[in-house]
Amino acid sequence: MIHYICTTKHKYHEFYKISISIVFGTKLRQPSIPIDIDRKLYKILYDLMKSYGAFVYRIGGMPDHVHISVDITSKMALSDFVK
């Protein structure tokens, strides 16, 4: 599931950012993300998104899914980022 919003017009130019909320679920929604490694997983996801130039608001989740709230620039295709 992905929700997104394009925003922000300035007086002299337009600037667009895309705010998205992404939810990744595990296969068959099985609780397969153990508590002892979830922070490591979130750190890996955070580093990966930062390498693409995204601004990460929050990453969290449960044993069967992960939530990500992030901004990407309008120069990046949403489909490429989610891949």
Secondary structure, DSSP 4 states (H G I P E B T S, - for coil): -EEEEEEEE-SSSEEEEEEEEEEEE-GGG---S-HHHHHHHHHHHHHHHHHTTPEEEEEEEETTEEEEEEEEETTS-HHHHH-
